[in-house]
Amino acid sequence: MVTHNLPLQGLANGVMARLIRYSREYVVLERLDNRKTVYLDRKLFTNGQRYWHQFPVVMSEAITVHKSQGMTFDGVVVVTEGMNRWSAFPGDITDR
């Protein structure tokens, strides 16, 4: 998954892609939405104290809420950014 907006490559934060090839200088991705190939260089990152270069991508996996209903997981991360109502969560989220 792409982690930054990259308008020159036509990519937005959150775009899903398959890693095709990688090297120290670049990664090659195939977009899942349109199957186009994209080459990405390392980008400069900072935390305010240090600077480093890395590819603006992260490993990601997903499952739809419909497919997950009735399943049991050892651990789950639920990202609720932008959700302000509990009614937005289908089913029950429990701690067992």
Secondary structure, DSSP 8 states (H G I E B T S, - for coil): -B-S-BGGGTB-TT--EEEEEE-SSEEEEEETTT--EEEEE-EEEE-SS-EEEE-SB-------HHHHTT---S------TT---GGGS-S-----
